[in-house]
Amino acid sequence: MTQPATLSSDTLSWKRITFGLLALIIGWSFAMYQRNKPAVDSYLRTNRLYYFNAFWVSKGAMITMRLKPFRGTLWQNIHGVVLEIGPGFGESLALVPTDKTTGLRNVTRYVSMEPNMFMHSRLAENAENAGFSVQYDEHTCPEAETFNKKHRRPELPPLTIVTGTLDNHTDLPKAIAENGPYDCIVSSMVLCSVTDVDSNLKAIYSLLKPGGKFIFIEHVQHTDDTDTTLLNCKPGDINLNRWRTIQTAMTPMWSFVFGNCRLNRPTGKLLEAMPGWSNVEYKTLRQTVNPMAKMTPLIYGVAIKK
């Protein structure tokens, strides 16, 4: 009878040594990360911003085309003092309404808050092409002094580019607070990726004037077939349980690769649940043309502050 194979003592010793070395390396790496956490986190964040900018260079035009039909209508609400959060390359600035008499953009001033500094140069270029006098915020943009001297055009509506977020609604970037309150705040595919969506919504509300409008287009978690905001969608058009599961399962990897973007954020429901709005009106669009569309249903609409 053949005896069962057994591991030699040398083999077991090498396995123990290998396991011990691996544990030592992991422990040392974790200790070094904890020791240098701020620098490492800053490095990783900078790289994520850089690669997200590269992604937008490659795929931004496709996403812009997907949003254009909704922006075309919603952007007609834009007027007065405006804050846009996460404008990216500023592709939608060309849709801001113009004054019929002067031909200039129908805004008093426009603030573009874009946390990704790698996107600022294209944002500035598109803003100038759209007829704005572009300035960088001197508190958050290191190149502001040099840029502002060359690009100031006082005859055009001013647009200020600010580096920052609304993740801490009690400590907003100085330029954001000083330019408020706002007649309109605009968001396109942004609230999916913010660190603290509740803080962002509170900040948006607090920065609006009474009667001010929050204009939004966002991709969200799938709702069920009882959702009264659904547009041109029949029950059974899509397997909701399957796609909600896919959204949840994909979110950890997706958010790491795509700038913290979360596929399963119920932004519309969060907005509706907030007190203080006189009206929250939006539509939900489920698209079934491809897996990407199925994974990213859109909401688009306007919330008005009391």
Secondary structure, DSSP 8 states (H G I E B T S, - for coil): --------HHHHHHHHHHHHHHHHHHHHHHHHHHHTHHHHHHHHHHHHHHHHHHHHHHHHHHHHHHHHHHHHHHGGG--EEEEEE--TT-GGGGGS-B-TTT-SBSEEEEEEE-S-GGGHHHHHHHHHHTT-EEEE-TTT-TTHHHHHHHH--TTS-EEEEE---SS-TTS--HHHHHH-SEEEEEEES-TTT-S-HHHHHHHHHHHEEEEEEEEEEEE-----TT-TTB-S--TTSS-HHHHHHHHHHHHHHHHHHTTT--TT--HHHHHHHSTTEEEEEEEEE---SSHHHHH--EEEEEEEE-
